[in-house]
Amino acid sequence: MAQWVTIWRAAQLVGVPRGVLQQRVRSGEIELNDGLVSTDALLRLYPTAEIEQSGMFERVMQIRDDAFARRVRERLLPSQEVLAQRLFRQGQELADVQRHLQRYHALVLELREALRRARADDADDTRLLALQRQLNDGLARALATEPVDVLNVMDDVLKMVSAQVTLRPSGHQFAVEGHDTLLQAGLRAGLKLNYGCGNGTCGMCKVRVISGQVVKCMPFDYPMSEIEKSQGYALMCANTAASGELTLETLEAGGPADIPEQQIVTAARAVRELAPRTRLLHLQTPRTHRLRFLAGQAVTLGHAGTLQSGGEDISLTLPIASCPCDDRNLHFYIDGDADDAFSRRVFDGTIKPGDPINLRGPMGEFVLGDGQRPLVFAACDLGFAPIKSLIEHALSLDSAPSLSLFWLATRADGHFQANQCRAWSEALDPFEYALFNHADAAAGAQQVFEAIRADQFDVDCDFYLAGPPGFIGPLGDALADAGVPAQQISREVV
């Protein structure tokens, strides 16, 4: 018997990106009923779907019994307490279903007996005979043995190892895997959740549990009132899902205006050479004060304790080159050709691991939109920083049918993270990239435009351009002249 599942769960069951299924919905290949898709429809489109083809099952069920495998299982599977609670909740659901089936079965038997007695009193009543036959035929069909729907089996098991969370009123969904808290899982999924400290102190990640159950998995100090407890409120940073399905009520950030400015004293974790004239600066926030930001945004960094003669911090505004899903570890690309004191201190070794770095932000409007069109990213040199953040965020969201990157280098070491692009391309079917070299940014922009036109121009896409004005200006203008709507072109000067 078919079940109805969400697009998010359907993508997990058949092992394809969610964006692929959404594209098939838009093309009419999949019909939705109140936002849900039938498992029968999925099996018609993916007739070879097997349990082993689901990424989750490959990771959980095909692990050999050795020390490494045990460590992997500890990460992928929830704790014994959480798993036991999910099994208990699912057992309750099965018991409820069994109880209802028994009651319906008893009712049908009573009706059949009543029909039999009625026919004994009036054997010539054709209507009673038709009703009796209809009832007997229906019972035969209900009791007949049918093949097991493999997707239903997979869905039941997934509810134990990977809980599904739905947020209201947005309708966004995400999975809770392993030992993740609700907050960690939501951030990994690229959602713009409200939170502050991330360790149970501030209460900003408070949500109301509408359906399902949560269980405390981390200690917290926030004083939850008795009224809040009675109304079903819980902290996302200190709880995980105790049931296979969970619905929470919370407000999410709609855009940059909803993200407050923060001031944090971070610590330099590492300074690493990516190329002769490019360094990676890795900052780490305190556990009690993480940076809440959107992919593509920038912050202002100041070298604390190192002052100019005027008494001001040596500072520099830079785009964040990492994903908001890891809000403690922030990456920045430092340009060795930049004429500013902060960059020079990174290159001459003045800024060392362990040094305090003041951070203020986030700022900027260069963020992903809410559409579900294919995404095209174009970067020039260190414009790759915000583009990388956007790509990682888009991969977390798993809603774009495809992602394409066109990266121009105007200097010899301009493709300082080509290996990262290659890794994305090899690991992810919907991702492709192309690298270009030209000493002149404007001429290189024309090369990139010709490549986009040849590869993607017959597709309705959203474009994100980052780099110097001499690159994003000509490229953005060429896309607009070719008919791309202005609202589908985002530009960021780096």
Beta strands, then each sheet from edge to edge (+ up, - down):
strand 1: 4-6
strand 2: 36-38
strand 3: 162-168
strand 4: 173-177
strand 5: 206-211
strand 6: 214-216
strand 7: 233-235
strand 8: 239-241
strand 9: 245-249
strand 10: 262-275
strand 11: 278-284
strand 12: 298-307
strand 13: 313-319
strand 14: 329-335
strand 15: 356-363
strand 16: 375-380
strand 17: 403-409
strand 18: 431-437
strand 19: 462-467
strand 20: 489-493
sheet 1: 1+ 2-
sheet 2: 4+ 3- 9- 5+ 7-
sheet 3: 6+ 8-
sheet 4: 13+ 12- 15+ 10- 11+ 14-
sheet 5: 18+ 17+ 16+ 19+ 20+
end
